[in-house]
Amino acid sequence: MVRSFLSRMRDERGQGLAEYALILALIAIIAIAALVFLGTQVSSILSTIGAAI
């Protein structure tokens, strides 16, 4: 009885960890895509700010 409970807990933890890893990977992909598309705009804004200072 205890072994079956512990084995179920391990499976759920592994499943939760896999879900968190997938979410983290998705967030990383979105962040990289945003930097690729908005990189030049952000760079020009920071250059303007740097020149003003």
FENSULRA-V706750 format. One record per residue. BURIAL is I if it has 24 or more other ideal C-beta (glycine too) atoms within 12 Angstrom, else O. D_LAST is the distance of its C-alpha to the last C-alpha in Angstrom with 2 decimals. Layout:
burial->BURIAL d_last->D_LAST
burial->BURIAL d_last->D_LAST
This chain:
burial->O d_last->68.70
burial->O d_last->65.93
burial->O d_last->65.26
burial->O d_last->64.95
burial->O d_last->62.52
burial->O d_last->60.38
burial->O d_last->60.47
burial->O d_last->59.27
burial->O d_last->56.41
burial->O d_last->55.32
burial->O d_last->55.46
burial->O d_last->53.35
burial->O d_last->50.75
burial->O d_last->50.59
burial->O d_last->50.31
burial->O d_last->47.52
burial->O d_last->45.65
burial->O d_last->46.07
burial->O d_last->44.78
burial->O d_last->41.66
burial->O d_last->41.11
burial->O d_last->41.48
burial->O d_last->39.03
burial->O d_last->36.47
burial->O d_last->37.05
burial->O d_last->36.65
burial->O d_last->33.33
burial->O d_last->32.11
burial->O d_last->33.31
burial->O d_last->31.60
burial->O d_last->28.26
burial->O d_last->28.61
burial->O d_last->29.65
burial->O d_last->26.68
burial->O d_last->24.29
burial->O d_last->26.32
burial->O d_last->26.31
burial->O d_last->22.78
burial->O d_last->21.09
burial->O d_last->20.02
burial->O d_last->18.65
burial->O d_last->16.62
burial->O d_last->15.38
burial->O d_last->14.32
burial->O d_last->12.55
burial->O d_last->10.60
burial->O d_last->9.91
burial->O d_last->8.74
burial->O d_last->6.35
burial->O d_last->5.25
burial->O d_last->5.44
burial->O d_last->3.77
burial->O d_last->0.00
